[in-house]
């Protein structure tokens, strides 16, 4: 179980620190909450009811640096997972983000980057739903990678590209 001071990834909020617990009264009932503070949004606070297993299950340990390097190392060998049907693609990609498997999230980013380039070559833009998924996936992954690797979120893509280039040599 997580404790005060731990850093976790929480759902689509991303990287958060557990600041403690707080009891709140809601509809006459007292409920204990974990208080989370998003690392990259100090103006936000997330309250997770301690008695709600579904919401607690959205809390995941942050990756180690070794795990991040492993995900990056595997990326070039993985083929994009494009789904032609917009609605099925949106649902499947959102499901992957909600599950929190960072390798699969990285593959979604790779897939949508490639599709964006393909669309740009045709003078088109990425579908709005795809853009939303891409932004959500990037925020989650970039913030976690940045925290663990002690770099800025905007430095994550160049870092990943450099690691891939090193592997090719």
N, C-alpha and C positions, 0 to 999 in steps of 0.2 A: 504494500500500500504506500501511496505517496505521503510525504510529510511537508510541513512548513519549510520553505527554503528550496525545495526541489524545483527544478526546471523541467517542464513537460511540454508536449504538443497537445493542444486541446482542440479537437474537431477542426473546423475551418477558421478558428480564431488564431491558430498558429502557436508559436512559442510563448509560453506563459510561465511566470514564477508563482508558486503557491505562497501567498502572503500570510495565510492563517485560516482560521475558521471564524464564522460569525453565525449567531442565532438570530433569526428574524421571525416575526409573527406574521403569519399569512392566514387570513380567514379564521382567526381565532386559534390557530394551531402554530406551535413553535417548531421551526425547521432549522436544522444545522446545515450550513453551507461551507464549502471550501471557497476561499476567496482567491481568485487568480488575477494576476496583472499581466496583460500582454507585454512582452519585452519591447516590442517596437511600436507600442501605442500606450504610453503611460497615462493617457487621459481616459482610458477604458478600464473597466473592472468586470470580471465575469464571476457570477455566483453559481456554483454547482451544488445542487442538493445532495448531501451525503447519503441520503436514503434512496436515491434514484440510480439504480444500477445501469440503466440505459445511458444516462448522461455521464456517469462515472466511467463507463467503458470507452468514452471518446478521449479519455486521457491516456496518452502514450509516452513512454520514455523517449527522450531525445536520443538520436543516433550518436554513436561514437565516431571519431575521426576515421578510424579503420573501416567502419561500416559505410561511411560516405565515400571513401576512396574505392571501396569494393563496388558500390553502385555505379560510380563513374566508370570504373574499369569495364563493367559488363555492358554499358550503354552502346558502344559501337557495334556489338554483336547482335543486338536486339533489333528486330524489324519493327517498323511503325505498325500501329494497330488501328488503321483507319476503318471506320464503319460508315458506309454510304448513307444509310437512313439517318436524317438529322435528329429525329426524336429518340431513336434507339441509341445513337452515339452520345447524345446529351445525357441520357439516363445512365448509360454504362460508365461514362467518364466521371459523372458525379458520384456514382456508387464507389468507384475506385478511390476518389478523393476522400469520400466519407470513411472508407475502410482504413485509409492512412498508410497503405503499403507504398513506401517511398520509391522503390524500384519501379513500380507500376505508374506512379505519379510522374517520375522522370520520363518514362516511356510516352506518356500522354503529352508531355511538353515537347519531346522530340517529334512526335507525330504531328502535333499542331504547328510547330515551327516549319516543318517540311511542307505541310499543306498551305500555310501562309505564303511561303515562297512560291509555290505552284500557282496560287491565286494571283499573286502580284505579277507573275510573268504573263498572266492573261488579262492584266489590267483590272483585276477584281480584288475585293477585300475578303478577309476572313469573316465567316458568318458570325453574327452578334453573339449567339449562344456559345460558339467555339471560342471567341475572344474572352468571354466571361470565364469559361472553364480554364483557359490558358492563364489568365490573370490570377485566378484563385490558386491554381496549381503552382505557379511561379512564386506567389507570396508565401505559401506554405513551405515549399522546398528551399527557396532562397533564404528566408529568415532562419530556418533551422540550420542550414549549411553555414550561413554567415556566423551565427552564434558559436557553433561547435568549432569552426575553423578560424575563428577570431578575425574575420574580414567583414567588410561592409556588404549589405545585401546586393548592392549594385556591382560588386566585384565577383559575385558567384558565377555568372555566365563566363566571363573571361577566365576564371579559375578552372572551370570545367573544361573549357576549350583547350587550355594549356595542358591539362592532365591527359586529355585525349591525344593531343599532339605528341606528348612525351611517350605515350604507349606505342604510337606508330613507329617510332625510331628504333 
